[in-house]
Amino acid sequence: MLKTSSNKFGLIAILSTIVVLLLITALAVFGFFVKQPDTTVELSPEEPEAVLAATTVDPALAVSELGGIAPLDVINQAIDKARPGTALRILTATPTIAPQKAAGALLLLGKKFYEQNDATRAIMSYQLAGAVATLSPNIPDTLRADIFLQAGSGLADLNESLRAKLYLDQAHVIATESNFLQPAVRRSVLEQLSQSYLRIGEKDLARASLTESLSPVELSGTADAKLELPAIEPIPLPTDVQEAEKARWQAAQSVAKNLVELGGEVRPENLAALKDALLAEDAAKSAFFADAAAAELQTSGKINVLFAQIVWQSLKYRVASGAFGIDLVPEWSATAQDIRAALSDQYKTLFQLYGDMIVAIPDASQIDRATEELLRQQLLDGQLGLYPDYPAETLKSQLLSATARLVETQPNTKLRVGFSTINDTDYCILISDTEILGSTRGAETPATP
């Protein structure tokens, strides 16, 4: 039977984390973080991996996460202190961040990059926020519409009219086709769309949206449908693993303190201590995950264990790929591609386990819905950079097939996912059953099942 640590241990860990957070926050106020400009090489937002690889990070901020500070807290600090590159690297490599939080942070990052005249990363941030709004199975349509409006507005600021229109059109689809919006919300979205369309020169669409806002359609439904796939539950960690985490937190806190106090330098003994702590934690967690997976009989339990393993492997790959702005474990850096491949395999296995759960569902209609949800999640994880080397084209094809089946068997129950091509790049978009069956709106015609 697995042992867990006591409340006293947890209290000590929390207190030590608060200490380092206060230290780093206080130093940040006086600008003591290691400021590094992003690479100025010409890059395209359609090549996110290349953009991320060329995005520098503030090592002190990044390492503070290893010291026990929650990823979202580090992201917020990075945004507040004008280190959006650091926030972007964390956001695109942390699978525990909820889609609503991820989208909100990406919209803020788009604005921050715009203010820094970094159009490439601003566009990429808005596009990733749009991907979350389109593909995430578990955010309400009211929030989807708001994300699309903000992404469209941000892209309009960048004079990216085609991209802006893509997301404004998605907000329009939700306002006029979703079953899950109240009339007042529809009216508000359409009124905002009217102003946003004017900003990109779409006068006819602006006029049409304003007219529609005067008498918004009334559709059934007041709350989004419940998901078919179960949520992942955290697993309890045994005492030895928690002690390994605590040792890593303490070592990382010393490194982070060095970085801010010594102008980006780290004492060799502190760097060595963090390396040893990471290696020891990896050994403890690898043994635990293997034992826990072998002992788990339920598929849902295996999924929980594997996701915990993915969280660790993702952090390990960040260390190996230099995403902390400093080489912490040279042995991992030398085998970064192997660590990446292992992470990709873990994601593949995770989704296979979900597939096993789906086929055991007794209701065929629930199987169809769960299959579509799973395919959307895989595409989203891939586009966000969480699932490396994901089979994009295969998943797109499978999603279109799953969508076609839902349109046939469960028509007009929710908006679907299709694809639209702009400048030779495919974008995921929301479409209604009516569009799938032949109706179109606007200049771009979506690829449909």
Backbone torsions as a table, in degrees:
resi	resn	phi	psi	omega
1	MET	NA	135.4	-177.2
2	LEU	-74.6	140.2	178.5
3	LYS	-99.6	147.6	175.1
4	THR	-120.5	158.9	-176.3
5	SER	-78.4	166.6	-178.3
6	SER	-82.8	169.3	175.9
7	ASN	-62.8	-32.5	179.9
8	LYS	-62.3	-43.4	177.9
9	PHE	-59.3	-45.3	-179.8
10	GLY	-61.4	-38.6	-179.5
11	LEU	-65.0	-41.9	178.6
12	ILE	-61.7	-44.1	-179.8
13	ALA	-61.8	-43.2	-179.6
14	ILE	-63.0	-43.9	-178.8
15	LEU	-63.9	-40.2	179.4
16	SER	-66.9	-35.6	177.5
17	THR	-66.1	-41.7	179.8
18	ILE	-61.3	-39.7	-179.4
19	VAL	-59.5	-49.5	-177.8
20	VAL	-69.2	-34.2	177.9
21	LEU	-63.0	-43.7	178.9
22	LEU	-63.6	-39.7	178.9
23	LEU	-61.5	-51.3	-176.1
24	ILE	-66.5	-39.8	178.9
25	THR	-63.0	-43.8	-179.3
26	ALA	-63.1	-43.4	179.7
27	LEU	-66.7	-32.8	-179.9
28	ALA	-64.0	-33.8	-179.6
29	VAL	-58.7	-33.2	-177.8
30	PHE	-97.7	9.5	174.0
31	GLY	74.9	31.4	-176.2
32	PHE	-89.5	3.1	175.5
33	PHE	-69.2	158.3	178.6
34	VAL	-80.3	105.0	-176.2
35	LYS	-84.7	123.8	179.3
36	GLN	-131.2	122.9	179.1
37	PRO	-72.0	149.0	176.5
38	ASP	-70.3	152.5	179.7
39	THR	-59.3	139.7	-176.5
40	THR	-94.4	7.4	178.4
41	VAL	-59.9	139.4	-179.4
42	GLU	-67.2	119.2	-178.6
43	LEU	-131.2	159.2	178.8
44	SER	-106.9	139.2	175.8
45	PRO	-65.3	-12.4	177.2
46	GLU	-81.9	-0.7	177.3
47	GLU	-120.9	70.4	-171.7
48	PRO	-59.6	-36.2	-178.7
49	GLU	-65.0	-41.1	178.5
50	ALA	-66.4	-39.5	179.0
51	VAL	-63.6	-45.7	-179.4
52	LEU	-65.0	-40.4	-179.7
53	ALA	-62.5	-30.2	-179.5
54	ALA	-94.4	6.8	179.8
55	THR	-95.1	114.2	-178.7
56	THR	-77.7	157.3	-179.5
57	VAL	-125.9	158.7	173.0
58	ASP	-86.3	110.7	-175.3
59	PRO	-57.9	-37.6	-177.5
60	ALA	-63.6	-44.0	177.8
61	LEU	-65.3	-47.4	-176.2
62	ALA	-61.9	-45.0	-177.7
63	VAL	-68.6	-24.4	178.3
64	SER	-60.4	-27.6	175.5
65	GLU	-65.0	-39.6	176.4
66	LEU	-64.5	-20.7	178.2
67	GLY	-84.1	7.2	173.3
68	GLY	107.3	-0.7	178.2
69	ILE	-79.8	136.6	-178.0
70	ALA	-61.7	142.0	-178.9
71	PRO	-51.9	-43.0	-178.9
72	LEU	-64.8	-34.5	177.0
73	ASP	-65.7	-40.0	177.5
74	VAL	-66.5	-41.7	178.0
75	ILE	-59.2	-45.5	-179.6
76	ASN	-63.9	-40.4	176.4
77	GLN	-62.2	-43.3	-178.9
78	ALA	-62.9	-40.5	178.6
79	ILE	-66.6	-44.9	-178.5
80	ASP	-63.5	-34.2	-175.7
81	LYS	-99.7	22.8	174.4
82	ALA	59.3	39.8	171.9
83	ARG	-118.4	58.9	-175.4
84	PRO	-63.0	-28.6	178.3
85	GLY	-61.1	-41.0	177.8
86	THR	-61.9	-44.7	180.0
87	ALA	-62.6	-41.2	-178.3
88	LEU	-65.0	-41.2	179.7
89	ARG	-64.1	-38.8	178.8
90	ILE	-68.7	-44.9	-174.7
91	LEU	-62.8	-34.9	-177.0
92	THR	-89.8	12.4	180.0
93	ALA	-139.3	12.7	-176.4
94	THR	-121.1	104.0	-173.6
95	PRO	-75.4	-6.9	-177.1
96	THR	-89.5	-3.8	-178.1
97	ILE	-80.1	125.6	-178.8
98	ALA	-63.9	147.7	-176.9
99	PRO	-57.9	-37.8	179.1
100	GLN	-61.7	-44.5	179.6
101	LYS	-66.4	-40.6	-179.8
102	ALA	-61.9	-45.9	-179.2
103	ALA	-62.6	-43.6	179.3
104	GLY	-60.9	-43.5	179.2
105	ALA	-66.1	-39.1	179.5
106	LEU	-64.2	-38.6	177.3
107	LEU	-64.6	-41.3	176.6
108	LEU	-64.1	-39.1	179.0
109	LEU	-64.9	-39.9	176.7
110	GLY	-56.2	-44.1	179.2
111	LYS	-66.3	-42.6	-179.6
112	LYS	-63.6	-44.5	178.8
113	PHE	-64.3	-37.9	176.8
114	TYR	-60.1	-43.8	179.6
115	GLU	-64.7	-25.8	178.4
116	GLN	-94.1	10.5	179.4
117	ASN	60.3	32.1	177.3
118	ASP	-105.9	82.3	-174.1
119	ALA	-64.8	-38.2	-177.0
120	THR	-59.6	-50.0	-177.9
121	ARG	-74.9	-27.8	174.8
122	ALA	-65.1	-47.0	178.4
123	ILE	-61.3	-45.6	-179.8
124	MET	-60.1	-41.6	180.0
125	SER	-63.6	-44.8	178.9
126	TYR	-64.9	-37.7	179.4
127	GLN	-68.0	-37.9	177.3
128	LEU	-66.8	-38.4	175.4
129	ALA	-61.4	-41.2	176.9
130	GLY	-63.4	-36.9	177.7
131	ALA	-64.1	-40.5	177.1
132	VAL	-61.3	-46.3	-178.5
133	ALA	-63.1	-33.4	-177.8
134	THR	-81.7	-45.7	-167.7
135	LEU	-95.7	-28.2	-176.4
136	SER	-61.5	125.8	-179.2
137	PRO	-74.8	-14.6	-166.7
138	ASN	-125.6	40.7	168.4
139	ILE	-123.2	145.3	-176.8
140	PRO	-69.4	153.1	-177.9
141	ASP	-64.1	-27.6	176.1
142	THR	-61.2	-42.5	179.2
143	LEU	-70.8	-39.0	177.1
144	ARG	-55.7	-47.1	-178.1
145	ALA	-61.0	-41.8	-179.4
146	ASP	-65.0	-40.8	177.9
147	ILE	-61.7	-45.1	179.7
148	PHE	-62.1	-41.3	178.9
149	LEU	-62.1	-44.8	-178.3
150	GLN	-69.6	-39.7	177.7
151	ALA	-64.2	-43.2	178.3
152	GLY	-61.9	-42.5	179.2
153	SER	-64.3	-42.7	179.3
154	GLY	-64.1	-40.2	178.7
155	LEU	-69.7	-31.3	174.4
156	ALA	-63.6	-39.4	176.1
157	ASP	-58.8	-31.4	-179.2
158	LEU	-87.8	5.5	-176.9
159	ASN	60.2	31.8	176.2
160	GLU	-99.9	74.3	-170.8
161	SER	-65.2	-40.1	-178.8
162	LEU	-64.8	-46.7	178.8
163	ARG	-65.8	-39.5	179.3
164	ALA	-61.5	-43.4	-179.7
165	LYS	-63.2	-36.9	179.0
166	LEU	-55.0	-46.2	-176.4
167	TYR	-79.8	-33.1	174.6
168	LEU	-64.5	-38.4	176.4
169	ASP	-61.8	-34.3	178.9
170	GLN	-68.2	-38.4	175.3
171	ALA	-62.9	-36.5	178.4
172	HIS	-66.1	-41.6	178.2
173	VAL	-58.7	-44.4	179.6
174	ILE	-64.0	-44.9	-176.5
175	ALA	-63.5	-29.5	-174.5
176	THR	-107.6	-14.2	-173.3
177	GLU	-124.6	-19.7	-176.9
178	SER	-70.1	140.5	176.1
179	ASN	-83.1	-2.7	-167.3
180	PHE	-117.5	26.6	177.1
181	LEU	-118.3	140.0	173.2
182	GLN	-76.5	153.1	-179.0
183	PRO	-53.9	-39.0	-178.5
184	ALA	-64.6	-36.4	179.0
185	VAL	-69.7	-42.8	177.6
186	ARG	-57.0	-45.5	-178.5
187	ARG	-61.1	-44.1	-179.0
188	SER	-63.7	-44.1	179.8
189	VAL	-61.8	-45.0	-178.6
190	LEU	-66.4	-36.7	176.6
191	GLU	-64.4	-42.5	177.5
192	GLN	-66.0	-37.5	178.5
193	LEU	-61.8	-38.7	-180.0
194	SER	-57.5	-44.8	179.4
195	GLN	-69.5	-40.3	-177.7
196	SER	-68.5	-39.7	177.2
197	TYR	-61.7	-37.9	178.2
198	LEU	-61.1	-36.3	-177.8
199	ARG	-63.6	-27.7	179.9
200	ILE	-105.3	15.3	173.9
201	GLY	80.6	14.1	-180.0
202	GLU	-93.7	75.4	-173.9
203	LYS	-66.5	-40.2	-178.6
204	ASP	-64.5	-43.4	178.9
205	LEU	-67.8	-34.7	177.1
206	ALA	-63.0	-44.7	-179.1
207	ARG	-65.7	-42.6	-179.6
208	ALA	-64.1	-41.4	179.6
209	SER	-64.6	-39.5	179.1
210	LEU	-64.9	-41.0	177.8
211	THR	-62.9	-43.8	179.8
212	GLU	-64.6	-30.9	-179.3
213	SER	-67.7	-22.3	-179.0
214	LEU	-71.8	-27.2	178.1
215	SER	-145.6	73.7	-177.0
216	PRO	-61.7	147.0	-178.3
217	VAL	-63.8	150.9	176.3
218	GLU	-110.1	113.2	179.7
219	LEU	-119.9	153.3	-177.2
220	SER	-72.6	155.5	176.3
221	GLY	106.3	137.0	179.9
222	THR	-126.4	-13.5	-180.0
223	ALA	-142.7	145.3	-179.0
224	ASP	-64.1	148.0	-177.6
225	ALA	-65.5	146.9	179.2
226	LYS	-68.3	142.4	178.8
227	LEU	-71.1	151.5	177.8
228	GLU	-86.1	-33.8	-177.4
229	LEU	-81.7	135.4	-179.3
230	PRO	-72.2	151.5	177.1
231	ALA	-73.4	151.6	177.0
232	ILE	-77.6	134.8	-179.8
233	GLU	-104.0	140.4	176.9
234	PRO	-66.8	148.8	180.0
235	ILE	-106.5	145.4	177.4
236	PRO	-71.8	137.9	179.3
237	LEU	-98.4	141.3	178.9
238	PRO	-69.7	164.8	-174.4
239	THR	-58.4	-42.1	-176.8
240	ASP	-64.9	-34.3	178.1
241	VAL	-70.3	-42.1	178.6
242	GLN	-65.0	-35.9	176.7
243	GLU	-66.4	-36.2	176.7
244	ALA	-65.7	-39.5	176.1
245	GLU	-62.4	-43.8	-179.5
246	LYS	-61.6	-41.6	178.8
247	ALA	-62.7	-39.6	178.3
248	ARG	-66.7	-42.5	177.4
249	TRP	-56.4	-47.8	-176.6
250	GLN	-64.7	-41.2	179.1
251	ALA	-66.0	-41.0	-179.2
252	ALA	-67.5	-36.1	178.3
253	GLN	-62.1	-37.9	177.8
254	SER	-66.8	-40.7	178.6
255	VAL	-65.8	-44.3	179.3
256	ALA	-61.6	-39.9	178.9
257	LYS	-64.3	-42.5	175.9
258	ASN	-58.3	-45.5	-175.9
259	LEU	-59.8	-40.1	-177.6
260	VAL	-83.4	-27.4	-177.7
261	GLU	-90.0	-26.5	-176.4
262	LEU	-108.4	17.9	174.8
263	GLY	64.8	39.0	176.9
264	GLY	98.6	-1.2	178.1
265	GLU	-95.4	156.5	177.8
266	VAL	-133.2	134.2	176.0
267	ARG	-64.3	133.8	-176.1
268	PRO	-53.7	-39.2	-177.8
269	GLU	-67.7	-32.3	178.0
270	ASN	-73.0	-39.2	177.4
271	LEU	-64.4	-40.3	178.5
272	ALA	-65.7	-37.3	179.8
273	ALA	-65.6	-39.3	178.9
274	LEU	-68.2	-41.1	176.7
275	LYS	-58.4	-48.8	-179.5
276	ASP	-61.8	-38.9	-179.7
277	ALA	-65.7	-40.4	178.7
278	LEU	-65.7	-43.1	178.7
279	LEU	-64.2	-40.7	179.0
280	ALA	-66.8	-39.4	178.2
281	GLU	-65.4	-39.6	178.8
282	ASP	-62.1	-42.8	179.5
283	ALA	-64.5	-43.6	-179.1
284	ALA	-65.9	-42.8	-177.8
285	LYS	-71.8	-38.0	179.2
286	SER	-60.5	-43.7	179.2
287	ALA	-65.6	-42.9	-179.5
288	PHE	-64.1	-46.5	-178.0
289	PHE	-62.4	-39.5	179.2
290	ALA	-63.2	-45.7	-179.8
291	ASP	-66.8	-42.6	-177.6
292	ALA	-65.6	-39.6	179.8
293	ALA	-67.0	-39.7	-179.6
294	ALA	-68.0	-31.9	-177.2
295	ALA	-84.1	-17.3	-175.6
296	GLU	-81.1	126.9	-178.0
297	LEU	-97.0	-29.8	-177.5
298	GLN	-86.3	141.8	178.0
299	THR	-60.8	-40.7	179.5
300	SER	-61.0	-37.9	177.8
301	GLY	-67.8	-40.1	176.9
302	LYS	-61.2	-38.0	178.2
303	ILE	-62.9	-43.0	179.6
304	ASN	-62.3	-42.2	179.2
305	VAL	-65.9	-45.5	-177.1
306	LEU	-65.1	-37.5	178.8
307	PHE	-65.2	-39.7	176.0
308	ALA	-60.5	-37.5	177.8
309	GLN	-67.1	-38.5	178.0
310	ILE	-63.7	-40.0	178.0
311	VAL	-58.5	-45.3	178.8
312	TRP	-67.8	-43.6	-179.0
313	GLN	-63.1	-34.9	178.0
314	SER	-64.1	-43.0	177.8
315	LEU	-66.0	-40.5	178.7
316	LYS	-61.4	-40.2	179.3
317	TYR	-68.7	-34.8	175.5
318	ARG	-61.4	-43.8	176.8
319	VAL	-60.7	-46.7	-176.2
320	ALA	-65.3	-33.6	-175.4
321	SER	-92.2	7.3	176.5
322	GLY	79.5	17.7	-175.5
323	ALA	-75.0	-3.0	174.7
324	PHE	-99.0	3.2	176.5
325	GLY	77.1	7.2	-178.6
326	ILE	-156.6	143.4	-178.6
327	ASP	-80.4	102.9	-174.7
328	LEU	-90.0	-36.9	-179.4
329	VAL	-134.8	91.4	-177.3
330	PRO	-53.7	-33.4	179.3
331	GLU	-61.9	-37.7	177.6
332	TRP	-72.9	-39.1	179.4
333	SER	-60.1	-36.7	-178.9
334	ALA	-70.4	-20.7	-178.8
335	THR	-120.4	31.2	-174.9
336	ALA	-58.0	-38.5	-178.2
337	GLN	-69.0	-33.7	176.1
338	ASP	-68.3	-39.6	177.8
339	ILE	-65.1	-40.1	176.7
340	ARG	-61.8	-45.4	-179.7
341	ALA	-62.3	-39.4	178.3
342	ALA	-64.6	-39.0	177.4
343	LEU	-63.7	-44.0	177.8
344	SER	-60.2	-42.4	178.9
345	ASP	-64.4	-37.4	179.2
346	GLN	-64.9	-42.3	176.2
347	TYR	-62.2	-41.7	179.8
348	LYS	-60.5	-44.0	178.6
349	THR	-65.5	-40.1	178.3
350	LEU	-56.1	-48.7	-177.6
351	PHE	-72.3	-26.3	173.3
352	GLN	-67.4	-39.2	177.0
353	LEU	-64.2	-41.2	175.1
354	TYR	-61.2	-38.0	176.9
355	GLY	-61.9	-37.8	176.8
356	ASP	-63.3	-38.0	177.4
357	MET	-65.3	-40.3	-175.5
358	ILE	-64.0	-44.1	-176.1
359	VAL	-67.2	-17.2	179.1
360	ALA	-87.7	-4.3	178.6
361	ILE	-69.9	129.6	-174.9
362	PRO	-73.3	-26.4	-175.6
363	ASP	-93.0	121.1	-177.2
364	ALA	-61.2	-37.0	-179.4
365	SER	-65.8	-35.7	176.9
366	GLN	-69.6	-34.4	176.2
367	ILE	-60.9	-45.0	-179.3
368	ASP	-62.1	-44.2	-180.0
369	ARG	-66.9	-43.6	-179.3
370	ALA	-64.3	-37.7	178.3
371	THR	-61.9	-43.9	178.7
372	GLU	-64.4	-42.5	178.2
373	GLU	-59.8	-43.6	-177.3
374	LEU	-64.8	-41.8	179.6
375	LEU	-66.2	-39.5	176.7
376	ARG	-62.4	-42.2	-179.1
377	GLN	-64.8	-39.2	178.6
378	GLN	-63.7	-44.5	178.4
379	LEU	-62.7	-41.3	-179.8
380	LEU	-64.6	-47.2	179.0
381	ASP	-59.3	-37.5	177.7
382	GLY	-67.9	-45.4	-177.7
383	GLN	-67.8	-31.9	178.0
384	LEU	-74.6	-12.8	-178.8
385	GLY	93.2	3.7	-179.1
386	LEU	-76.1	-38.4	-175.6
387	TYR	-105.2	93.5	-176.4
388	PRO	-68.7	146.0	176.0
389	ASP	55.5	38.3	179.6
390	TYR	-72.1	150.0	-176.8
391	PRO	-80.2	78.2	-170.7
392	ALA	-58.0	-51.4	-174.6
393	GLU	-66.2	-38.9	177.9
394	THR	-63.1	-43.4	-179.6
395	LEU	-66.1	-38.8	177.3
396	LYS	-60.2	-46.3	-179.8
397	SER	-62.5	-43.4	179.6
398	GLN	-65.6	-37.1	179.6
399	LEU	-66.8	-41.1	178.1
400	LEU	-62.8	-38.6	178.1
401	SER	-66.5	-42.6	178.8
402	ALA	-64.9	-37.5	178.2
403	THR	-65.0	-42.7	179.3
404	ALA	-59.4	-38.8	179.7
405	ARG	-67.8	-40.5	179.1
406	LEU	-65.4	-39.3	177.5
407	VAL	-61.0	-36.0	-179.1
408	GLU	-75.5	-42.1	-172.2
409	THR	-97.0	-26.0	-178.4
410	GLN	-136.9	63.5	-173.8
411	PRO	-66.0	146.0	171.5
412	ASN	58.5	32.7	177.7
413	THR	-95.1	-29.9	178.3
414	LYS	-164.3	169.7	177.4
415	LEU	-74.1	149.7	-177.3
416	ARG	-107.0	174.4	175.5
417	VAL	-109.3	128.0	173.4
418	GLY	-127.3	-164.7	-178.2
419	PHE	-137.3	141.2	177.8
420	SER	-128.4	142.5	-177.1
421	THR	-107.0	125.2	174.9
422	ILE	-128.7	122.5	-179.8
423	ASN	51.3	47.3	176.3
424	ASP	67.0	15.3	177.4
425	THR	-117.7	131.3	178.4
426	ASP	-83.2	133.8	175.6
427	TYR	-120.5	139.0	172.7
428	CYS	-75.3	135.7	179.5
429	ILE	-136.6	158.8	173.3
430	LEU	-90.0	136.4	178.6
431	ILE	-138.6	154.5	179.0
432	SER	-91.9	165.5	176.1
433	ASP	-61.1	-33.9	179.3
434	THR	-61.7	-43.6	178.2
435	GLU	-63.5	-42.0	-179.8
436	ILE	-60.9	-35.8	-177.2
437	LEU	-84.0	3.4	171.1
438	GLY	136.5	-20.5	-179.0
439	SER	-79.9	145.5	178.5
440	THR	-130.2	159.2	177.1
441	ARG	-143.5	128.1	177.7
442	GLY	88.0	-179.0	-173.9
443	ALA	-76.9	-33.0	-178.2
444	GLU	-86.4	131.6	177.0
445	THR	-103.8	119.8	-176.6
446	PRO	-69.3	146.7	169.8
447	ALA	-74.4	126.4	-174.6
448	THR	-124.2	164.8	179.4
449	PRO	-60.9	NA	NA
